[in-house]
């Protein structure tokens, strides 16, 4: 029988799992880290998600600035601007490799890594693919999620990309169909369309993005100026016609059928958990009907010594959220009893227009039966907004009636992802009163005055 190596802490997942591993290491614990991709430590964010995709989007943002230069009195010869797609991709991959190498150096020095797949073979007992066995006092499962591919007839035969495949491209597609109008489709659609690809997005909803309804409506309107939108559409089958590939779709209540074609097809239809590779039934850890790990408020699974966090629990699938969850899960494993809270968990969509949000949407306020007041202010309403060109966009505040507690804040427009943080801090301070922002002096002229201004509306 193989020897069993015992640790204080065992962490499954070398992405968000590094959060719990870091805090365990800082506390002097002996930590095992199990990660199959030794070359890709840092997980989805560093290697397949937020960091490489934002590196690509930065190139799109520079191109957007060039295209809009004339509005600011600068004339550029647009015909001389060339997109060196291979250089854009190489720049991204070099940054990605540097980040992954830094993570691996720390893991190799601070932890005991097992670079292999592993699965549970008994209660609190893991076995790697190469036969090593690991047990621990506490386990943390942070093995993430992967692209979900819907069961569309002909899709496997026609061929498709996911967001992971896009990162390995060397040539730019001339035409691209994207299935899915969530944040992945919106961000990659922005990247390709801004650099000159003809992009078509197919989505089952009437608006893009799962945001506050006014944000989604404006985003759909503005994004539709640069891409073709097939909304309220269902993909029936994948098709190939000549050198092109695409989707046969039905649209609207009447179910009209049409075909959208391009050079390539990108599936951006959500994520699915990696729980299926762990044999969690050996531990008694419960899953929901979609495979996400069930956890309590302390991020503890149905097993008292096994915690789970990050994408694999299917809550708020953002890197900053999983970093918070990992620290909290570790503290709770050591005797604390802190409840996870997503009340003031901000997020952003790095597309065009940019979106930043924190807290509840109007629909969620209504679902919870909350009494609230609404204020909205446009970029054109503040001096810096006019200076940057009065772009379409706004800030929207949802405030509880009577208490003035901030319930939600939503922005769409330039720097929205950065500007939302002021409100996130206020929502985590004291009684989350709107007065915290209303009574703060803001520099003039800055876009932060738009944040202050919308709070003044309800003052």
Wavefront OBJ file of the C-alpha trace (Angstrom):
o trace
v 0.000 0.000 0.000
v 1.413 3.465 -0.908
v 2.654 5.689 1.885
v 0.331 8.469 3.020
v 1.778 11.948 3.591
v -0.027 14.065 6.177
v -0.353 17.865 6.149
v -2.000 20.490 8.298
v -3.757 21.868 5.222
v -4.358 20.497 1.725
v -5.521 22.850 -1.014
v -6.915 21.617 -4.331
v -6.449 24.249 -7.035
v -3.464 26.435 -7.836
v -5.484 29.518 -8.757
v -7.790 30.879 -6.088
v -6.549 28.061 -3.885
v -3.417 30.140 -3.339
v -5.439 32.469 -1.124
v -6.125 29.859 1.580
v -2.650 28.392 1.042
v -1.035 31.792 1.614
v -2.848 32.422 4.897
v -2.133 28.880 6.109
v 1.546 29.303 5.254
v 1.643 32.650 7.065
v 0.256 30.905 10.148
v 3.091 28.359 10.047
v 1.043 25.452 8.721
v 2.441 22.697 6.535
v 0.538 23.061 3.278
v 0.069 20.702 0.340
v -1.027 22.256 -2.940
v -2.525 20.020 -5.631
v -2.556 21.485 -9.141
v -2.329 19.596 -12.425
v -1.055 22.515 -14.531
v 2.380 23.232 -13.097
v 3.068 25.712 -15.906
v -0.154 27.615 -15.249
v -0.193 28.410 -11.544
v -2.442 31.345 -10.813
v -5.462 29.567 -12.257
v -8.105 30.964 -14.565
v -7.449 34.598 -13.688
v -3.739 34.597 -14.499
v -3.772 32.146 -17.397
v -7.186 31.951 -19.040
v -9.289 34.819 -17.738
v -9.066 38.289 -16.291
v -5.360 39.105 -16.698
v -4.777 37.965 -20.307
v -8.187 39.179 -21.489
v -7.609 42.649 -20.015
v -4.200 42.769 -21.677
v -5.959 42.217 -24.999
v -8.657 44.746 -24.176
v -6.001 47.380 -23.435
v -4.981 47.201 -27.090
v -8.625 47.723 -28.063
v -8.822 50.732 -25.738
v -5.790 52.312 -27.420
v -7.399 51.752 -30.820
v -10.625 53.329 -29.585
v -8.679 56.410 -28.444
v -7.079 56.693 -31.874
v -10.438 56.480 -33.616
v -11.965 59.162 -31.389
v -9.000 61.552 -31.601
v -10.627 63.899 -34.108
v -13.324 64.836 -31.583
v -10.513 66.325 -29.452
v -8.896 68.347 -32.227
v -6.380 65.739 -33.331
v -6.276 64.461 -36.884
v -4.761 61.055 -37.519
v -4.411 59.215 -40.783
v -6.635 56.276 -39.892
v -5.485 54.333 -42.947
v -1.936 54.224 -41.586
v -2.978 52.599 -38.298
v -2.161 48.903 -38.591
v -3.234 46.125 -36.289
v -0.336 43.757 -35.641
v -2.465 41.002 -34.172
v 0.448 38.653 -33.600
v 2.269 41.315 -31.542
v -0.843 41.976 -29.453
v -1.161 38.286 -28.666
v 2.551 37.882 -27.948
v 2.496 40.812 -25.518
v -0.394 39.200 -23.673
v 1.280 35.799 -23.534
v 4.539 37.227 -22.215
v 2.667 38.974 -19.390
v 0.763 35.777 -18.668
v 3.937 33.713 -18.506
v 5.606 36.194 -16.148
v 2.654 36.098 -13.756
v 2.463 32.301 -13.788
v 6.221 32.000 -13.218
v 6.008 34.290 -10.202
v 3.233 32.200 -8.703
v 5.170 28.976 -9.292
v 8.306 30.351 -7.657
v 6.354 31.168 -4.489
v 4.579 27.795 -4.447
v 7.815 25.848 -4.882
v 9.481 27.790 -2.078
v 6.640 28.057 0.447
v 4.426 24.993 -0.050
v 4.649 21.295 -0.886
v 3.275 21.103 -4.430
v 1.836 18.030 -6.123
v 1.665 18.754 -9.844
v -0.927 16.172 -10.766
v -4.652 15.520 -10.927
v -5.976 14.100 -7.672
v -9.241 12.627 -6.474
v -10.648 11.491 -3.171
v -10.411 7.753 -2.580
v -11.715 7.859 0.996
v -12.762 10.321 3.649
v -10.076 13.064 3.776
v -7.729 10.965 1.625
v -6.528 12.099 -1.814
v -4.637 10.103 -4.411
v -2.790 11.741 -7.291
v -2.582 10.287 -10.790
v 0.974 9.161 -10.072
v -0.080 7.262 -6.948
v 0.857 9.662 -4.156
v -1.559 9.759 -1.233
v -2.305 12.868 0.809
v -4.328 13.463 3.930
v -4.742 16.602 6.024
v -6.487 18.082 9.008
v -8.291 20.603 6.802
v -9.042 20.597 3.080
v -9.861 23.516 0.803
v -11.376 22.857 -2.612
v -10.831 25.698 -5.068
v -10.508 23.821 -8.339
v -12.627 26.288 -10.272
v -14.773 25.984 -13.366
v -14.395 25.659 -17.116
v -16.286 26.877 -20.192
v -19.750 25.371 -20.529
v -20.548 24.162 -24.031
v -24.275 23.743 -24.737
v -25.500 20.579 -26.513
v -26.059 22.093 -29.955
v -26.482 19.723 -32.886
v -23.430 19.659 -35.151
v -21.266 21.800 -32.882
v -18.483 19.261 -32.397
v -18.328 18.523 -36.129
v -18.287 22.201 -37.145
v -15.734 23.189 -34.504
v -15.660 26.135 -32.123
v -13.530 28.233 -29.801
v -13.924 28.977 -26.120
v -12.396 31.965 -24.351
v -9.378 29.769 -23.571
v -8.747 29.006 -27.246
v -8.876 32.699 -28.166
v -5.782 33.352 -26.071
v -3.691 31.063 -28.271
v -4.529 32.745 -31.601
v -1.858 34.197 -33.872
v -4.102 35.500 -36.665
v -7.180 37.704 -36.421
v -10.479 36.340 -37.758
v -12.182 38.521 -40.361
v -15.659 37.525 -39.127
v -16.667 36.014 -35.780
v -19.948 34.712 -34.349
v -20.152 34.722 -30.537
v -22.814 32.653 -28.772
v -23.493 34.384 -25.452
v -23.965 38.008 -24.459
v -22.652 37.853 -20.915
v -19.467 39.504 -19.724
v -17.153 37.092 -21.570
v -18.924 37.594 -24.882
v -19.124 41.358 -24.321
v -15.443 41.722 -23.453
v -14.086 39.546 -26.243
v -16.601 41.036 -28.663
v -15.250 44.494 -27.783
v -11.667 43.353 -28.355
v -12.262 41.807 -31.763
v -14.745 44.390 -33.085
v -12.596 47.365 -32.102
v -9.627 45.860 -33.933
v -11.693 45.373 -37.085
v -13.293 41.927 -36.927
v -16.944 41.794 -38.006
v -18.627 40.430 -34.869
v -22.107 38.940 -34.489
v -23.436 38.128 -31.015
v -26.277 35.633 -30.540
v -28.065 35.720 -27.192
v -31.356 34.405 -25.813
v -32.122 37.564 -23.830
v -33.618 40.831 -24.957
v -30.625 42.739 -23.574
v -26.946 41.927 -23.039
v -25.354 41.411 -19.592
v -27.003 40.452 -16.301
v -26.945 43.958 -14.850
v -29.447 46.482 -13.547
v -32.034 46.800 -16.307
v -31.165 50.385 -17.241
v -27.469 49.521 -17.509
v -28.192 46.469 -19.666
v -30.500 48.473 -21.921
v -27.974 51.242 -22.547
v -25.112 48.779 -22.969
v -27.095 46.812 -25.559
v -27.948 50.008 -27.429
v -24.369 51.287 -27.516
v -22.674 47.940 -28.092
v -25.057 47.320 -30.978
v -23.428 50.222 -32.804
v -20.216 48.207 -33.309
v -21.419 44.576 -33.494
v -24.353 42.766 -35.082
v -26.817 41.643 -32.411
v -29.176 38.686 -32.706
v -31.185 39.027 -29.516
v -34.050 36.848 -28.286
v -32.429 34.065 -30.304
v -31.920 30.362 -29.718
v -29.177 28.337 -31.402
v -30.701 25.259 -33.035
v -27.679 23.765 -34.729
v -24.164 24.567 -35.877
v -23.645 24.727 -39.629
v -20.826 24.871 -42.122
v -21.278 26.509 -45.498
v -18.231 26.534 -47.733
v -15.337 28.005 -45.755
v -17.697 29.571 -43.222
v -19.194 28.260 -40.024
v -21.966 29.530 -37.811
v -25.330 28.887 -36.259
v -28.866 28.298 -37.413
v -30.998 30.288 -34.986
v -34.660 30.934 -34.267
v -35.628 34.459 -33.251
v -38.528 35.969 -31.359
v -41.952 34.651 -30.486
v -42.670 33.641 -34.073
v -39.584 31.462 -34.193
v -38.261 32.807 -37.464
v -35.239 30.840 -38.609
v -32.072 32.411 -39.972
v -28.396 31.491 -40.282
v -25.480 33.600 -39.094
v -22.101 32.782 -40.608
v -18.501 33.794 -39.987
v -14.974 32.456 -40.254
v -15.022 31.212 -36.667
v -17.497 30.457 -33.877
v -16.848 31.390 -30.234
v -18.909 29.793 -27.451
v -19.278 32.090 -24.430
v -22.307 30.480 -22.817
v -21.289 30.342 -19.174
v -19.196 28.127 -16.919
v -19.471 24.657 -15.379
v -17.803 23.396 -12.169
v -14.749 21.140 -12.072
v -16.259 19.074 -9.262
v -16.794 16.068 -11.548
v -13.091 15.148 -11.445
v -12.748 14.913 -7.661
v -14.915 11.883 -6.665
v -16.449 13.932 -3.874
v -18.944 11.177 -3.088
v -16.084 9.481 -1.212
v -16.133 12.347 1.309
v -19.839 13.048 1.651
v -19.427 16.551 0.190
v -22.781 17.519 -1.323
v -23.305 19.054 -4.760
v -26.342 20.814 -6.170
v -28.102 19.563 -9.300
v -25.642 21.449 -11.545
v -22.506 20.168 -9.828
v -21.637 23.253 -7.763
v -20.397 22.443 -4.263
v -22.897 23.277 -1.523
v -21.461 25.395 1.299
v -22.813 27.064 4.422
v -22.306 30.694 5.460
v -18.816 29.851 6.721
v -17.827 28.314 3.344
v -17.828 24.882 4.963
v -19.111 21.965 2.901
v -21.291 19.189 4.294
v -18.031 17.702 5.615
v -16.857 19.578 8.744
v -13.187 19.604 7.717
v -13.605 20.439 4.041
v -14.148 23.991 2.805
v -14.844 25.190 -0.727
v -14.695 28.579 -2.386
v -14.097 30.330 -5.680
v -15.775 29.445 -8.951
v -16.522 25.880 -7.847
v -19.282 27.077 -5.496
v -20.966 29.040 -8.281
v -21.604 32.210 -6.289
v -19.843 35.362 -7.493
v -17.237 34.121 -9.951
v -14.651 36.885 -9.791
v -11.013 36.674 -8.716
v -11.346 39.424 -6.121
v -14.303 37.551 -4.613
v -12.431 34.260 -4.364
v -9.461 35.978 -2.692
v -11.843 37.273 -0.027
v -13.493 33.855 0.289
v -10.173 32.036 0.631
v -9.011 34.161 3.537
v -12.394 33.858 5.223
v -12.526 30.090 4.713
v -9.090 29.656 6.248
v -9.977 31.748 9.309
v -13.179 29.777 9.778
v -11.286 26.493 9.548
v -9.179 27.667 12.499
v -12.083 28.421 14.801
v -13.548 31.677 13.586
v -17.211 31.757 12.618
v -17.572 34.565 10.077
v -20.379 34.537 7.553
v -19.505 35.212 3.933
v -21.236 38.321 2.597
v -21.639 39.436 -0.996
v -23.693 42.515 -0.092
v -20.947 44.922 -1.103
v -19.053 42.755 -3.587
v -18.241 44.934 -6.640
v -17.794 43.723 -10.186
v -17.036 45.181 -13.594
v -17.409 44.454 -17.293
v -14.413 45.716 -19.272
v -16.207 46.305 -22.520
v -17.401 49.414 -24.331
v -19.131 51.072 -22.574
v -17.486 49.928 -19.353
v -19.674 48.785 -16.458
v -19.053 48.874 -12.710
v -21.562 47.832 -10.079
v -21.970 46.921 -6.417
v -24.950 45.793 -4.396
v -28.535 45.147 -5.468
v -30.234 45.900 -8.758
v -33.690 47.456 -8.859
v -35.211 44.074 -9.665
v -33.514 42.510 -6.632
v -34.754 45.337 -4.404
v -38.267 44.660 -5.626
v -37.902 40.915 -5.118
v -36.845 41.509 -1.501
v -39.720 43.898 -0.869
v -37.411 46.800 -0.021
v -38.610 50.390 -0.025
v -36.046 52.403 -1.935
v -35.369 55.639 -3.756
v -33.562 56.004 -7.085
v -31.284 58.728 -8.425
v -29.497 58.841 -11.747
v -27.003 61.303 -13.168
v -25.364 61.398 -16.597
v -21.692 61.912 -17.437
v -22.698 65.093 -19.253
v -23.989 66.491 -15.953
v -20.502 67.049 -14.510
v -17.622 69.170 -15.771
v -15.131 66.329 -16.348
v -17.820 64.350 -18.128
v -18.175 67.177 -20.634
v -14.394 67.476 -20.942
v -14.041 63.801 -21.922
v -16.756 64.177 -24.556
v -20.048 63.704 -22.672
v -20.174 59.981 -23.473
v -23.474 58.123 -23.115
v -23.570 56.699 -19.621
v -24.693 57.388 -16.087
v -24.381 56.618 -12.408
v -27.412 55.164 -10.637
v -27.979 54.982 -6.885
v -30.472 52.793 -5.024
v -30.959 54.000 -1.440
v -33.207 52.533 1.237
v -36.149 54.741 2.112
v -35.833 56.160 5.621
v -32.459 54.753 6.677
v -30.451 56.169 3.714
v -28.595 52.845 3.570
v -26.893 52.279 0.218
v -28.535 49.277 -1.435
v -26.883 49.363 -4.838
v -24.818 51.502 -7.170
v -24.446 51.039 -10.923
v -22.310 52.864 -13.487
v -21.929 52.607 -17.214
v -19.336 54.716 -18.975
v -15.627 55.648 -18.790
v -13.718 54.463 -15.688
v -16.844 52.863 -14.199
v -14.811 49.903 -12.903
v -12.577 52.223 -10.871
v -15.200 54.724 -9.750
v -17.457 52.108 -8.170
v -14.918 51.329 -5.437
v -15.718 54.459 -3.468
v -19.263 53.187 -3.030
v -18.084 49.660 -2.185
v -15.988 51.090 0.660
v -18.936 53.139 1.930
v -21.185 50.064 1.858
v -18.709 48.231 4.094
v -18.371 51.104 6.563
v -20.595 51.572 9.587
v -24.262 51.686 8.633
v -23.488 52.049 4.904
v -25.096 55.471 4.920
v -25.233 57.552 1.753
v -23.952 60.452 3.886
v -20.474 58.879 3.854
v -20.121 59.858 0.202
v -22.340 62.925 0.217
v -20.234 64.539 2.942
v -16.872 63.738 1.317
v -15.089 66.471 -0.642
v -14.383 65.339 -4.215
v -11.672 66.825 -6.441
v -12.897 69.134 -9.193
v -12.952 68.468 -12.076
v -12.945 64.661 -11.939
v -15.352 61.926 -12.884
v -15.632 61.120 -9.186
v -17.918 64.159 -9.001
v -20.458 62.088 -10.894
v -20.493 59.676 -7.953
v -20.903 62.512 -5.461
v -23.509 64.149 -7.683
v -25.858 61.192 -7.814
v -25.728 60.956 -4.017
v -26.533 64.665 -3.759
v -29.685 63.988 -5.790
v -31.136 62.113 -2.819
v -29.640 64.385 -0.146
l 1 2 3 4 5 6 7 8 9 10 11 12 13 14 15 16 17 18 19 20 21 22 23 24 25 26 27 28 29 30 31 32 33 34 35 36 37 38 39 40 41 42 43 44 45 46 47 48 49 50 51 52 53 54 55 56 57 58 59 60 61 62 63 64 65 66 67 68 69 70 71 72 73 74 75 76 77 78 79 80 81 82 83 84 85 86 87 88 89 90 91 92 93 94 95 96 97 98 99 100 101 102 103 104 105 106 107 108 109 110 111 112 113 114 115 116 117 118 119 120 121 122 123 124 125 126 127 128 129 130 131 132 133 134 135 136 137 138 139 140 141 142 143 144 145 146 147 148 149 150 151 152 153 154 155 156 157 158 159 160 161 162 163 164 165 166 167 168 169 170 171 172 173 174 175 176 177 178 179 180 181 182 183 184 185 186 187 188 189 190 191 192 193 194 195 196 197 198 199 200 201 202 203 204 205 206 207 208 209 210 211 212 213 214 215 216 217 218 219 220 221 222 223 224 225 226 227 228 229 230 231 232 233 234 235 236 237 238 239 240 241 242 243 244 245 246 247 248 249 250 251 252 253 254 255 256 257 258 259 260 261 262 263 264 265 266 267 268 269 270 271 272 273 274 275 276 277 278 279 280 281 282 283 284 285 286 287 288 289 290 291 292 293 294 295 296 297 298 299 300 301 302 303 304 305 306 307 308 309 310 311 312 313 314 315 316 317 318 319 320 321 322 323 324 325 326 327 328 329 330 331 332 333 334 335 336 337 338 339 340 341 342 343 344 345 346 347 348 349 350 351 352 353 354 355 356 357 358 359 360 361 362 363 364 365 366 367 368 369 370 371 372 373 374 375 376 377 378 379 380 381 382 383 384 385 386 387 388 389 390 391 392 393 394 395 396 397 398 399 400 401 402 403 404 405 406 407 408 409 410 411 412 413 414 415 416 417 418 419 420 421 422 423 424 425 426 427 428 429 430 431 432 433 434 435 436 437 438 439 440 441 442 443 444 445 446 447 448 449 450 451 452 453 454 455 456 457 458 459
